[in-house]
Amino acid sequence: MPQLDRITQDPSVMGDKPCVRGLRVTVGMLVAQVGAGRGIYELLGDYPYLEREDILQALRYAAWPICLQ
């Protein structure tokens, strides 16, 4: 698995869903936003506490199981 040090899972945060740096921003939410056509810089404008690498790692995390097939 690639280095994904910004993706965390904690049962007390968002029901143990994969999140970015322990924040209440889930990988699924970011992937859905990108899938809906939102760009990385649009997301950074909407969520100023995120960094570009947070979004990139969320996308890598979501794509990882696909790479194994």
mmCIF file of the N, C-alpha and C atoms, coordinates in Angstrom:
data_MODEL
# 
_entry.id   MODEL 
# 
loop_
_atom_site.group_PDB 
_atom_site.id 
_atom_site.type_symbol 
_atom_site.label_atom_id 
_atom_site.label_alt_id 
_atom_site.label_comp_id 
_atom_site.label_asym_id 
_atom_site.label_entity_id 
_atom_site.label_seq_id 
_atom_site.pdbx_PDB_ins_code 
_atom_site.Cartn_x 
_atom_site.Cartn_y 
_atom_site.Cartn_z 
_atom_site.occupancy 
_atom_site.B_iso_or_equiv 
_atom_site.pdbx_formal_charge 
_atom_site.auth_seq_id 
_atom_site.auth_comp_id 
_atom_site.auth_asym_id 
_atom_site.auth_atom_id 
_atom_site.pdbx_PDB_model_num 
ATOM 1   N N  . MET A 1 1  ? 0.846   -1.183 0.000   1.00 0.00 ? 1  MET A N  1 
ATOM 2   C CA . MET A 1 1  ? 0.000   0.000  0.000   1.00 0.00 ? 1  MET A CA 1 
ATOM 3   C C  . MET A 1 1  ? 0.885   1.237  0.000   1.00 0.00 ? 1  MET A C  1 
ATOM 4   N N  . PRO A 1 2  ? 0.531   2.240  -0.779  1.00 0.00 ? 2  PRO A N  1 
ATOM 5   C CA . PRO A 1 2  ? 1.329   3.467  -0.779  1.00 0.00 ? 2  PRO A CA 1 
ATOM 6   C C  . PRO A 1 2  ? 1.233   4.170  0.571   1.00 0.00 ? 2  PRO A C  1 
ATOM 7   N N  . GLN A 1 3  ? 2.160   5.057  0.830   1.00 0.00 ? 3  GLN A N  1 
ATOM 8   C CA . GLN A 1 3  ? 2.155   5.783  2.099   1.00 0.00 ? 3  GLN A CA 1 
ATOM 9   C C  . GLN A 1 3  ? 0.909   6.662  2.170   1.00 0.00 ? 3  GLN A C  1 
ATOM 10  N N  . LEU A 1 4  ? 0.101   6.417  3.170   1.00 0.00 ? 4  LEU A N  1 
ATOM 11  C CA . LEU A 1 4  ? -1.138  7.162  3.367   1.00 0.00 ? 4  LEU A CA 1 
ATOM 12  C C  . LEU A 1 4  ? -1.195  7.645  4.814   1.00 0.00 ? 4  LEU A C  1 
ATOM 13  N N  . ASP A 1 5  ? -0.234  8.445  5.205   1.00 0.00 ? 5  ASP A N  1 
ATOM 14  C CA . ASP A 1 5  ? -0.123  8.871  6.585   1.00 0.00 ? 5  ASP A CA 1 
ATOM 15  C C  . ASP A 1 5  ? -1.141  9.933  6.987   1.00 0.00 ? 5  ASP A C  1 
ATOM 16  N N  . ARG A 1 6  ? -1.916  10.437 6.053   1.00 0.00 ? 6  ARG A N  1 
ATOM 17  C CA . ARG A 1 6  ? -2.935  11.440 6.365   1.00 0.00 ? 6  ARG A CA 1 
ATOM 18  C C  . ARG A 1 6  ? -4.330  10.834 6.504   1.00 0.00 ? 6  ARG A C  1 
ATOM 19  N N  . ILE A 1 7  ? -4.460  9.559  6.210   1.00 0.00 ? 7  ILE A N  1 
ATOM 20  C CA . ILE A 1 7  ? -5.755  8.887  6.300   1.00 0.00 ? 7  ILE A CA 1 
ATOM 21  C C  . ILE A 1 7  ? -5.816  8.140  7.629   1.00 0.00 ? 7  ILE A C  1 
ATOM 22  N N  . THR A 1 8  ? -6.842  8.440  8.423   1.00 0.00 ? 8  THR A N  1 
ATOM 23  C CA . THR A 1 8  ? -6.978  7.855  9.750   1.00 0.00 ? 8  THR A CA 1 
ATOM 24  C C  . THR A 1 8  ? -8.345  7.197  9.896   1.00 0.00 ? 8  THR A C  1 
ATOM 25  N N  . GLN A 1 9  ? -8.412  6.262  10.814  1.00 0.00 ? 9  GLN A N  1 
ATOM 26  C CA . GLN A 1 9  ? -9.683  5.640  11.184  1.00 0.00 ? 9  GLN A CA 1 
ATOM 27  C C  . GLN A 1 9  ? -9.741  5.572  12.696  1.00 0.00 ? 9  GLN A C  1 
ATOM 28  N N  . ASP A 1 10 ? -10.844 6.041  13.250  1.00 0.00 ? 10 ASP A N  1 
ATOM 29  C CA . ASP A 1 10 ? -11.032 6.082  14.691  1.00 0.00 ? 10 ASP A CA 1 
ATOM 30  C C  . ASP A 1 10 ? -12.517 5.829  14.957  1.00 0.00 ? 10 ASP A C  1 
ATOM 31  N N  . PRO A 1 11 ? -12.834 4.828  15.770  1.00 0.00 ? 11 PRO A N  1 
ATOM 32  C CA . PRO A 1 11 ? -14.244 4.523  16.035  1.00 0.00 ? 11 PRO A CA 1 
ATOM 33  C C  . PRO A 1 11 ? -15.036 5.717  16.584  1.00 0.00 ? 11 PRO A C  1 
ATOM 34  N N  . SER A 1 12 ? -14.360 6.662  17.222  1.00 0.00 ? 12 SER A N  1 
ATOM 35  C CA . SER A 1 12 ? -15.065 7.810  17.802  1.00 0.00 ? 12 SER A CA 1 
ATOM 36  C C  . SER A 1 12 ? -15.214 8.980  16.832  1.00 0.00 ? 12 SER A C  1 
ATOM 37  N N  . VAL A 1 13 ? -14.670 8.846  15.614  1.00 0.00 ? 13 VAL A N  1 
ATOM 38  C CA . VAL A 1 13 ? -14.765 9.915  14.618  1.00 0.00 ? 13 VAL A CA 1 
ATOM 39  C C  . VAL A 1 13 ? -15.463 9.376  13.374  1.00 0.00 ? 13 VAL A C  1 
ATOM 40  N N  . MET A 1 14 ? -16.618 9.889  13.078  1.00 0.00 ? 14 MET A N  1 
ATOM 41  C CA . MET A 1 14 ? -17.379 9.534  11.871  1.00 0.00 ? 14 MET A CA 1 
ATOM 42  C C  . MET A 1 14 ? -17.613 8.021  11.756  1.00 0.00 ? 14 MET A C  1 
ATOM 43  N N  . GLY A 1 15 ? -17.842 7.379  12.880  1.00 0.00 ? 15 GLY A N  1 
ATOM 44  C CA . GLY A 1 15 ? -18.189 5.956  12.858  1.00 0.00 ? 15 GLY A CA 1 
ATOM 45  C C  . GLY A 1 15 ? -17.123 5.056  12.271  1.00 0.00 ? 15 GLY A C  1 
ATOM 46  N N  . ASP A 1 16 ? -15.856 5.404  12.463  1.00 0.00 ? 16 ASP A N  1 
ATOM 47  C CA . ASP A 1 16 ? -14.712 4.603  12.013  1.00 0.00 ? 16 ASP A CA 1 
ATOM 48  C C  . ASP A 1 16 ? -14.497 4.643  10.498  1.00 0.00 ? 16 ASP A C  1 
ATOM 49  N N  . LYS A 1 17 ? -15.159 5.574  9.806   1.00 0.00 ? 17 LYS A N  1 
ATOM 50  C CA . LYS A 1 17 ? -14.921 5.727  8.369   1.00 0.00 ? 17 LYS A CA 1 
ATOM 51  C C  . LYS A 1 17 ? -13.542 6.343  8.165   1.00 0.00 ? 17 LYS A C  1 
ATOM 52  N N  . PRO A 1 18 ? -12.881 6.034  7.067   1.00 0.00 ? 18 PRO A N  1 
ATOM 53  C CA . PRO A 1 18 ? -11.585 6.653  6.791   1.00 0.00 ? 18 PRO A CA 1 
ATOM 54  C C  . PRO A 1 18 ? -11.755 8.167  6.650   1.00 0.00 ? 18 PRO A C  1 
ATOM 55  N N  . CYS A 1 19 ? -10.949 8.903  7.408   1.00 0.00 ? 19 CYS A N  1 
ATOM 56  C CA . CYS A 1 19 ? -11.006 10.364 7.436   1.00 0.00 ? 19 CYS A CA 1 
ATOM 57  C C  . CYS A 1 19 ? -9.633  10.949 7.131   1.00 0.00 ? 19 CYS A C  1 
ATOM 58  N N  . VAL A 1 20 ? -9.620  12.229 6.909   1.00 0.00 ? 20 VAL A N  1 
ATOM 59  C CA . VAL A 1 20 ? -8.372  12.954 6.667   1.00 0.00 ? 20 VAL A CA 1 
ATOM 60  C C  . VAL A 1 20 ? -7.882  13.530 7.991   1.00 0.00 ? 20 VAL A C  1 
ATOM 61  N N  . ARG A 1 21 ? -6.720  13.097 8.421   1.00 0.00 ? 21 ARG A N  1 
ATOM 62  C CA . ARG A 1 21 ? -6.032  13.607 9.611   1.00 0.00 ? 21 ARG A CA 1 
ATOM 63  C C  . ARG A 1 21 ? -6.912  13.694 10.851  1.00 0.00 ? 21 ARG A C  1 
ATOM 64  N N  . GLY A 1 22 ? -7.819  12.748 11.020  1.00 0.00 ? 22 GLY A N  1 
ATOM 65  C CA . GLY A 1 22 ? -8.670  12.739 12.208  1.00 0.00 ? 22 GLY A CA 1 
ATOM 66  C C  . GLY A 1 22 ? -9.768  13.782 12.186  1.00 0.00 ? 22 GLY A C  1 
ATOM 67  N N  . LEU A 1 23 ? -9.873  14.530 11.104  1.00 0.00 ? 23 LEU A N  1 
ATOM 68  C CA . LEU A 1 23 ? -10.926 15.527 10.966  1.00 0.00 ? 23 LEU A CA 1 
ATOM 69  C C  . LEU A 1 23 ? -12.228 14.843 10.581  1.00 0.00 ? 23 LEU A C  1 
ATOM 70  N N  . ARG A 1 24 ? -13.315 15.547 10.657  1.00 0.00 ? 24 ARG A N  1 
ATOM 71  C CA . ARG A 1 24 ? -14.607 15.000 10.253  1.00 0.00 ? 24 ARG A CA 1 
ATOM 72  C C  . ARG A 1 24 ? -14.843 15.207 8.764   1.00 0.00 ? 24 ARG A C  1 
ATOM 73  N N  . VAL A 1 25 ? -13.808 14.908 8.000   1.00 0.00 ? 25 VAL A N  1 
ATOM 74  C CA . VAL A 1 25 ? -13.864 14.951 6.534   1.00 0.00 ? 25 VAL A CA 1 
ATOM 75  C C  . VAL A 1 25 ? -13.515 13.549 6.070   1.00 0.00 ? 25 VAL A C  1 
ATOM 76  N N  . THR A 1 26 ? -14.506 12.857 5.505   1.00 0.00 ? 26 THR A N  1 
ATOM 77  C CA . THR A 1 26 ? -14.266 11.466 5.134   1.00 0.00 ? 26 THR A CA 1 
ATOM 78  C C  . THR A 1 26 ? -13.696 11.352 3.722   1.00 0.00 ? 26 THR A C  1 
ATOM 79  N N  . VAL A 1 27 ? -12.999 10.261 3.515   1.00 0.00 ? 27 VAL A N  1 
ATOM 80  C CA . VAL A 1 27 ? -12.488 9.946  2.182   1.00 0.00 ? 27 VAL A CA 1 
ATOM 81  C C  . VAL A 1 27 ? -13.659 9.869  1.210   1.00 0.00 ? 27 VAL A C  1 
ATOM 82  N N  . GLY A 1 28 ? -14.745 9.222  1.607   1.00 0.00 ? 28 GLY A N  1 
ATOM 83  C CA . GLY A 1 28 ? -15.903 9.076  0.742   1.00 0.00 ? 28 GLY A CA 1 
ATOM 84  C C  . GLY A 1 28 ? -16.487 10.409 0.310   1.00 0.00 ? 28 GLY A C  1 
ATOM 85  N N  . MET A 1 29 ? -16.538 11.376 1.213   1.00 0.00 ? 29 MET A N  1 
ATOM 86  C CA . MET A 1 29 ? -17.073 12.686 0.870   1.00 0.00 ? 29 MET A CA 1 
ATOM 87  C C  . MET A 1 29 ? -16.190 13.369 -0.167  1.00 0.00 ? 29 MET A C  1 
ATOM 88  N N  . LEU A 1 30 ? -14.879 13.296 0.019   1.00 0.00 ? 30 LEU A N  1 
ATOM 89  C CA . LEU A 1 30 ? -13.972 13.927 -0.937  1.00 0.00 ? 30 LEU A CA 1 
ATOM 90  C C  . LEU A 1 30 ? -14.047 13.241 -2.304  1.00 0.00 ? 30 LEU A C  1 
ATOM 91  N N  . VAL A 1 31 ? -14.085 11.929 -2.313  1.00 0.00 ? 31 VAL A N  1 
ATOM 92  C CA . VAL A 1 31 ? -14.171 11.195 -3.580  1.00 0.00 ? 31 VAL A CA 1 
ATOM 93  C C  . VAL A 1 31 ? -15.480 11.524 -4.290  1.00 0.00 ? 31 VAL A C  1 
ATOM 94  N N  . ALA A 1 32 ? -16.566 11.608 -3.544  1.00 0.00 ? 32 ALA A N  1 
ATOM 95  C CA . ALA A 1 32 ? -17.856 11.953 -4.146  1.00 0.00 ? 32 ALA A CA 1 
ATOM 96  C C  . ALA A 1 32 ? -17.827 13.354 -4.753  1.00 0.00 ? 32 ALA A C  1 
ATOM 97  N N  . GLN A 1 33 ? -17.176 14.289 -4.068  1.00 0.00 ? 33 GLN A N  1 
ATOM 98  C CA . GLN A 1 33 ? -17.073 15.655 -4.581  1.00 0.00 ? 33 GLN A CA 1 
ATOM 99  C C  . GLN A 1 33 ? -16.272 15.698 -5.883  1.00 0.00 ? 33 GLN A C  1 
ATOM 100 N N  . VAL A 1 34 ? -15.159 14.981 -5.910  1.00 0.00 ? 34 VAL A N  1 
ATOM 101 C CA . VAL A 1 34 ? -14.348 14.933 -7.134  1.00 0.00 ? 34 VAL A CA 1 
ATOM 102 C C  . VAL A 1 34 ? -15.134 14.235 -8.241  1.00 0.00 ? 34 VAL A C  1 
ATOM 103 N N  . GLY A 1 35 ? -15.837 13.165 -7.900  1.00 0.00 ? 35 GLY A N  1 
ATOM 104 C CA . GLY A 1 35 ? -16.652 12.456 -8.882  1.00 0.00 ? 35 GLY A CA 1 
ATOM 105 C C  . GLY A 1 35 ? -17.771 13.317 -9.457  1.00 0.00 ? 35 GLY A C  1 
ATOM 106 N N  . ALA A 1 36 ? -18.218 14.290 -8.673  1.00 0.00 ? 36 ALA A N  1 
ATOM 107 C CA . ALA A 1 36 ? -19.275 15.197 -9.128  1.00 0.00 ? 36 ALA A CA 1 
ATOM 108 C C  . ALA A 1 36 ? -18.720 16.354 -9.964  1.00 0.00 ? 36 ALA A C  1 
ATOM 109 N N  . GLY A 1 37 ? -17.394 16.346 -10.159 1.00 0.00 ? 37 GLY A N  1 
ATOM 110 C CA . GLY A 1 37 ? -16.795 17.354 -11.021 1.00 0.00 ? 37 GLY A CA 1 
ATOM 111 C C  . GLY A 1 37 ? -16.089 18.492 -10.315 1.00 0.00 ? 37 GLY A C  1 
ATOM 112 N N  . ARG A 1 38 ? -16.029 18.446 -9.006  1.00 0.00 ? 38 ARG A N  1 
ATOM 113 C CA . ARG A 1 38 ? -15.337 19.502 -8.266  1.00 0.00 ? 38 ARG A CA 1 
ATOM 114 C C  . ARG A 1 38 ? -13.834 19.293 -8.377  1.00 0.00 ? 38 ARG A C  1 
ATOM 115 N N  . GLY A 1 39 ? -13.110 20.355 -8.519  1.00 0.00 ? 39 GLY A N  1 
ATOM 116 C CA . GLY A 1 39 ? -11.659 20.286 -8.620  1.00 0.00 ? 39 GLY A CA 1 
ATOM 117 C C  . GLY A 1 39 ? -10.998 20.380 -7.255  1.00 0.00 ? 39 GLY A C  1 
ATOM 118 N N  . ILE A 1 40 ? -9.756  19.975 -7.201  1.00 0.00 ? 40 ILE A N  1 
ATOM 119 C CA . ILE A 1 40 ? -9.011  20.010 -5.942  1.00 0.00 ? 40 ILE A CA 1 
ATOM 120 C C  . ILE A 1 40 ? -8.975  21.420 -5.374  1.00 0.00 ? 40 ILE A C  1 
ATOM 121 N N  . TYR A 1 41 ? -8.736  22.417 -6.213  1.00 0.00 ? 41 TYR A N  1 
ATOM 122 C CA . TYR A 1 41 ? -8.622  23.775 -5.696  1.00 0.00 ? 41 TYR A CA 1 
ATOM 123 C C  . TYR A 1 41 ? -9.969  24.329 -5.252  1.00 0.00 ? 41 TYR A C  1 
ATOM 124 N N  . GLU A 1 42 ? -11.057 23.864 -5.837  1.00 0.00 ? 42 GLU A N  1 
ATOM 125 C CA . GLU A 1 42 ? -12.385 24.238 -5.346  1.00 0.00 ? 42 GLU A CA 1 
ATOM 126 C C  . GLU A 1 42 ? -12.601 23.674 -3.943  1.00 0.00 ? 42 GLU A C  1 
ATOM 127 N N  . LEU A 1 43 ? -12.210 22.411 -3.760  1.00 0.00 ? 43 LEU A N  1 
ATOM 128 C CA . LEU A 1 43 ? -12.353 21.792 -2.443  1.00 0.00 ? 43 LEU A CA 1 
ATOM 129 C C  . LEU A 1 43 ? -11.491 22.502 -1.401  1.00 0.00 ? 43 LEU A C  1 
ATOM 130 N N  . LEU A 1 44 ? -10.289 22.887 -1.788  1.00 0.00 ? 44 LEU A N  1 
ATOM 131 C CA . LEU A 1 44 ? -9.423  23.603 -0.851  1.00 0.00 ? 44 LEU A CA 1 
ATOM 132 C C  . LEU A 1 44 ? -10.034 24.942 -0.469  1.00 0.00 ? 44 LEU A C  1 
ATOM 133 N N  . GLY A 1 45 ? -10.759 25.576 -1.387  1.00 0.00 ? 45 GLY A N  1 
ATOM 134 C CA . GLY A 1 45 ? -11.447 26.826 -1.067  1.00 0.00 ? 45 GLY A CA 1 
ATOM 135 C C  . GLY A 1 45 ? -12.602 26.612 -0.104  1.00 0.00 ? 45 GLY A C  1 
ATOM 136 N N  . ASP A 1 46 ? -13.305 25.484 -0.267  1.00 0.00 ? 46 ASP A N  1 
ATOM 137 C CA . ASP A 1 46 ? -14.437 25.170 0.600   1.00 0.00 ? 46 ASP A CA 1 
ATOM 138 C C  . ASP A 1 46 ? -13.999 24.671 1.973   1.00 0.00 ? 46 ASP A C  1 
ATOM 139 N N  . TYR A 1 47 ? -12.861 24.010 2.020   1.00 0.00 ? 47 TYR A N  1 
ATOM 140 C CA . TYR A 1 47 ? -12.345 23.426 3.264   1.00 0.00 ? 47 TYR A CA 1 
ATOM 141 C C  . TYR A 1 47 ? -10.922 23.937 3.482   1.00 0.00 ? 47 TYR A C  1 
ATOM 142 N N  . PRO A 1 48 ? -10.774 25.167 3.949   1.00 0.00 ? 48 PRO A N  1 
ATOM 143 C CA . PRO A 1 48 ? -9.442  25.781 4.047   1.00 0.00 ? 48 PRO A CA 1 
ATOM 144 C C  . PRO A 1 48 ? -8.491  25.066 5.014   1.00 0.00 ? 48 PRO A C  1 
ATOM 145 N N  . TYR A 1 49 ? -9.011  24.217 5.860   1.00 0.00 ? 49 TYR A N  1 
ATOM 146 C CA . TYR A 1 49 ? -8.160  23.473 6.797   1.00 0.00 ? 49 TYR A CA 1 
ATOM 147 C C  . TYR A 1 49 ? -7.569  22.218 6.149   1.00 0.00 ? 49 TYR A C  1 
ATOM 148 N N  . LEU A 1 50 ? -7.970  21.906 4.919   1.00 0.00 ? 50 LEU A N  1 
ATOM 149 C CA . LEU A 1 50 ? -7.364  20.791 4.193   1.00 0.00 ? 50 LEU A CA 1 
ATOM 150 C C  . LEU A 1 50 ? -6.183  21.284 3.372   1.00 0.00 ? 50 LEU A C  1 
ATOM 151 N N  . GLU A 1 51 ? -5.306  20.358 3.061   1.00 0.00 ? 51 GLU A N  1 
ATOM 152 C CA . GLU A 1 51 ? -4.164  20.635 2.194   1.00 0.00 ? 51 GLU A CA 1 
ATOM 153 C C  . GLU A 1 51 ? -4.296  19.773 0.939   1.00 0.00 ? 51 GLU A C  1 
ATOM 154 N N  . ARG A 1 52 ? -3.627  20.198 -0.101  1.00 0.00 ? 52 ARG A N  1 
ATOM 155 C CA . ARG A 1 52 ? -3.685  19.475 -1.384  1.00 0.00 ? 52 ARG A CA 1 
ATOM 156 C C  . ARG A 1 52 ? -3.358  17.993 -1.200  1.00 0.00 ? 52 ARG A C  1 
ATOM 157 N N  . GLU A 1 53 ? -2.328  17.701 -0.426  1.00 0.00 ? 53 GLU A N  1 
ATOM 158 C CA . GLU A 1 53 ? -1.923  16.305 -0.218  1.00 0.00 ? 53 GLU A CA 1 
ATOM 159 C C  . GLU A 1 53 ? -2.997  15.504 0.513   1.00 0.00 ? 53 GLU A C  1 
ATOM 160 N N  . ASP A 1 54 ? -3.809  16.143 1.345   1.00 0.00 ? 54 ASP A N  1 
ATOM 161 C CA . ASP A 1 54 ? -4.922  15.445 2.001   1.00 0.00 ? 54 ASP A CA 1 
ATOM 162 C C  . ASP A 1 54 ? -5.869  14.869 0.953   1.00 0.00 ? 54 ASP A C  1 
ATOM 163 N N  . ILE A 1 55 ? -6.216  15.684 -0.030  1.00 0.00 ? 55 ILE A N  1 
ATOM 164 C CA . ILE A 1 55 ? -7.154  15.254 -1.068  1.00 0.00 ? 55 ILE A CA 1 
ATOM 165 C C  . ILE A 1 55 ? -6.522  14.191 -1.957  1.00 0.00 ? 55 ILE A C  1 
ATOM 166 N N  . LEU A 1 56 ? -5.270  14.381 -2.310  1.00 0.00 ? 56 LEU A N  1 
ATOM 167 C CA . LEU A 1 56 ? -4.591  13.394 -3.147  1.00 0.00 ? 56 LEU A CA 1 
ATOM 168 C C  . LEU A 1 56 ? -4.495  12.047 -2.445  1.00 0.00 ? 56 LEU A C  1 
ATOM 169 N N  . GLN A 1 57 ? -4.189  12.052 -1.156  1.00 0.00 ? 57 GLN A N  1 
ATOM 170 C CA . GLN A 1 57 ? -4.117  10.782 -0.434  1.00 0.00 ? 57 GLN A CA 1 
ATOM 171 C C  . GLN A 1 57 ? -5.496  10.137 -0.299  1.00 0.00 ? 57 GLN A C  1 
ATOM 172 N N  . ALA A 1 58 ? -6.535  10.932 -0.144  1.00 0.00 ? 58 ALA A N  1 
ATOM 173 C CA . ALA A 1 58 ? -7.890  10.372 -0.085  1.00 0.00 ? 58 ALA A CA 1 
ATOM 174 C C  . ALA A 1 58 ? -8.221  9.661  -1.396  1.00 0.00 ? 58 ALA A C  1 
ATOM 175 N N  . LEU A 1 59 ? -7.844  10.259 -2.506  1.00 0.00 ? 59 LEU A N  1 
ATOM 176 C CA . LEU A 1 59 ? -8.092  9.630  -3.808  1.00 0.00 ? 59 LEU A CA 1 
ATOM 177 C C  . LEU A 1 59 ? -7.254  8.367  -3.973  1.00 0.00 ? 59 LEU A C  1 
ATOM 178 N N  . ARG A 1 60 ? -6.008  8.396  -3.523  1.00 0.00 ? 60 ARG A N  1 
ATOM 179 C CA . ARG A 1 60 ? -5.163  7.188  -3.582  1.00 0.00 ? 60 ARG A CA 1 
ATOM 180 C C  . ARG A 1 60 ? -5.744  6.078  -2.723  1.00 0.00 ? 60 ARG A C  1 
ATOM 181 N N  . TYR A 1 61 ? -6.207  6.449  -1.540  1.00 0.00 ? 61 TYR A N  1 
ATOM 182 C CA . TYR A 1 61 ? -6.795  5.468  -0.627  1.00 0.00 ? 61 TYR A CA 1 
ATOM 183 C C  . TYR A 1 61 ? -8.015  4.803  -1.277  1.00 0.00 ? 61 TYR A C  1 
ATOM 184 N N  . ALA A 1 62 ? -8.864  5.609  -1.884  1.00 0.00 ? 62 ALA A N  1 
ATOM 185 C CA . ALA A 1 62 ? -10.074 5.068  -2.514  1.00 0.00 ? 62 ALA A CA 1 
ATOM 186 C C  . ALA A 1 62 ? -9.744  4.195  -3.714  1.00 0.00 ? 62 ALA A C  1 
ATOM 187 N N  . ALA A 1 63 ? -8.687  4.521  -4.426  1.00 0.00 ? 63 ALA A N  1 
ATOM 188 C CA . ALA A 1 63 ? -8.312  3.762  -5.627  1.00 0.00 ? 63 ALA A CA 1 
ATOM 189 C C  . ALA A 1 63 ? -7.533  2.504  -5.298  1.00 0.00 ? 63 ALA A C  1 
ATOM 190 N N  . TRP A 1 64 ? -6.955  2.394  -4.129  1.00 0.00 ? 64 TRP A N  1 
ATOM 191 C CA . TRP A 1 64 ? -6.069  1.283  -3.809  1.00 0.00 ? 64 TRP A CA 1 
ATOM 192 C C  . TRP A 1 64 ? -6.711  -0.080 -4.028  1.00 0.00 ? 64 TRP A C  1 
ATOM 193 N N  . PRO A 1 65 ? -7.946  -0.359 -3.542  1.00 0.00 ? 65 PRO A N  1 
ATOM 194 C CA . PRO A 1 65 ? -8.522  -1.694 -3.774  1.00 0.00 ? 65 PRO A CA 1 
ATOM 195 C C  . PRO A 1 65 ? -8.707  -2.016 -5.252  1.00 0.00 ? 65 PRO A C  1 
ATOM 196 N N  . ILE A 1 66 ? -8.961  -1.018 -6.069  1.00 0.00 ? 66 ILE A N  1 
ATOM 197 C CA . ILE A 1 66 ? -9.124  -1.226 -7.506  1.00 0.00 ? 66 ILE A CA 1 
ATOM 198 C C  . ILE A 1 66 ? -7.821  -1.693 -8.125  1.00 0.00 ? 66 ILE A C  1 
ATOM 199 N N  . CYS A 1 67 ? -6.709  -1.157 -7.634  1.00 0.00 ? 67 CYS A N  1 
ATOM 200 C CA . CYS A 1 67 ? -5.398  -1.523 -8.172  1.00 0.00 ? 67 CYS A CA 1 
ATOM 201 C C  . CYS A 1 67 ? -5.057  -2.986 -7.902  1.00 0.00 ? 67 CYS A C  1 
ATOM 202 N N  . LEU A 1 68 ? -5.679  -3.577 -6.926  1.00 0.00 ? 68 LEU A N  1 
ATOM 203 C CA . LEU A 1 68 ? -5.382  -4.969 -6.564  1.00 0.00 ? 68 LEU A CA 1 
ATOM 204 C C  . LEU A 1 68 ? -6.106  -5.970 -7.448  1.00 0.00 ? 68 LEU A C  1 
ATOM 205 N N  . GLN A 1 69 ? -7.083  -5.512 -8.226  1.00 0.00 ? 69 GLN A N  1 
ATOM 206 C CA . GLN A 1 69 ? -7.869  -6.435 -9.038  1.00 0.00 ? 69 GLN A CA 1 
ATOM 207 C C  . GLN A 1 69 ? -7.163  -6.789 -10.322 1.00 0.00 ? 69 GLN A C  1 
# 
